[in-house]
């Protein structure tokens, strides 16, 4: 790679933005108003964004906006107006996760450069190649990739490659974390993550290692020593995480990386950079996954994973006054954060009143015993951290050079552009909605709605073993062929989905399908396939294809590439020729080619995303498993010609990770501070945190059918410990289940 990589910095406020530019960032990324993966942060106005773009361009710096949240059909109005403004003000790129936003941007705003967010799951060279083919000018790789894998991805990509170089790490692969949504309806894929991975968990029953700990709380990434290797690997942009971080943090991290980029990785340069990073007040760090197969200090399970400098633990508390021995200097106005050990919750507060020996002081040095006021919920042994300094906060409160008011007219012009109404009209036709001319917002169109009882008033479906299958066709999904042997005599399932893995492939080659017809079986690909496992899946697909299997479920949209290969086309042509020469009918499927189905991991929450999948050749697709009733109905009843399904029973994988640590005990049960039980699974290099209890919509099959759902998936993967899964399924359908209430995910609630 001949050029110097771009240094890309985050900004969550105008003050941080201005400081990042002054500190040496080549580009800044910010959040689009309410449509980004940090939706809990304060949003910029469009006028502020226009001012930032103008200021940055005058200083030779680029600006990217993260629109990397999943959106619903009724949020298209905001999407279109945002894209119109961004194109008009000359934004350098938008960062996308949602395939629906992708297709709107590509079709209606072709001048905008599109960057594929890490939430789109580019974790191997196949995914990178597919995204580049789709028109993304840059691809942000998964943080779980090693240097070797990054190099392989860069070699196949026509697009630029961006990697995270510093900042927070998620335990789960981005785009596959359902924990926050499952446990409270606040979707991490919509920017509202409440960070359940930062809590303390305890083992239940037999296990190895400590009885409890912060097992999913990742240390921060620090790649300051990896810059030259990443440059040689073909990386174009080095990204600092932290749109919710302070001015103190962003300024010092940018300075650290700018210094090493400009002066090389000599010991002296690294020493200067390390001092900047110390002043940034981040978490404990590691080099992440860059050095795989080594995994060093990814997690410090004994510590909470708080950002900031550790100030000490509360030794004694009287009312709101806490006594502690300082491990770091403190000053009046410093911003502090307390970690409540019992609940895992964190609360921030400002040091207003500091006392030493009963006397109020403006500041105190380390090793001093002080008394400070803390939140009422604090208890002895809770830890306190300094997350920002009084001096930095004073600097952040100073006026900036930016004047957003100067850009009101230009923003208004593009926000109300004439072409917006035409675009929204086309989208409303697609989604079955009609426009209100007064507001421009889409309203539900009763014309295309199926009539039926009001939501929540549908009669519970009753089914007996002697009757036909439920009104909604059900597909069974398994991760072990031997589970198929236990299929009940009553035929509830019209299709069988088998998760393709080394285990199931070996089972198939040894035992066949136990009499099941090939046309009934769908082979499913997992959402994460490591680079080293691509050859296995290519060979397995070729073998199964040669045996007549034509139905495939995709865990990631890029997996269409597995089936678009010339060798499979030759196998298909040869098979068709053989069949045409036979006079008698044969039992093999008579389809003209392969048939693709989409798993819920494709994260479909809107109709435009479905349209992309239909364009990629999918015949069926599942709506996102975290969808609520209203969102599901809006997508299920649109005009896209693709059969829409829904997972209706599963033990969902809430976290899917690459981290495999010594403290983990596969198959053991972990319990959260709120008593929620989870099981740890591991397969094909992926660690999964699975809900020990399933979620179920089996009592709502009639309602789902009326809402427009075409089929339901009953997923008994991860159900090894369930004594009678088919019995439970039957009892849930017939209303005879008596083992307690099960979660319906967000179906009866609201997905935030």
ABEGO torsion letter per residue (X at the ends): XABBBBBBBBBABAAAAAAAAAAGBABBBBBBBGBBABAABBBBBAAAAAAAAAAAAAAGBBBBBBAABBBBAAAAAAAAAAAAAAAAAGBABBBBABAAAAAAAAAABAABBBBBBAAAGBABAAAAAAAAAAGBABBBBBAABBAAAAAAAAAABABBBBBBABEBBBABBBGABAAAAAAAGBBAAAGABAGAAABBBBBBEBBBEBABEBAABBBBBBAAAAAAAAAAAGBABBBBBGAABBAAAAAAAAAAAAAAAAAEABAAAAAAAAAAAAAAGBBBBBAEAAAOABBBGABBAABAGBBEBBAEBBABBBEABBBBBBABBBBBGBBBBBBBAAAGBBBBBBBABBBBGGBBBABBBBGBBBBBBBBAABBBGBBBBBABBAAAAAAAABBBABBAAAAAAAAAAAAABAAAAAAAAAAAAAAGBBBBAAAGBBBBBAAABBBEBBBGABBBBBBBAABBBBABBBBBBBABAAAAAABBABBABABBBBBBBAAAAAAAAAAEAGGBBAAABBBBBBABBBAAAAAAAAAAAAAAAAAGBABBBBABAAAAAAAABAAAAAAAAAAAAAAAABABBBABBABABBBBBBBAAAGBABAAAAAAAAAAGBABBBBBAABBAAAAAAAAABABBBBBBBBABBBBBABBBABBBAABBBGBBBBBAAGBBBBBBBBGGBBBBBBABBBBAAAAAAAAAAAGBABBBBBABGAAABABAAAAAAAAAAGABAAEBBBAEAAABBBX
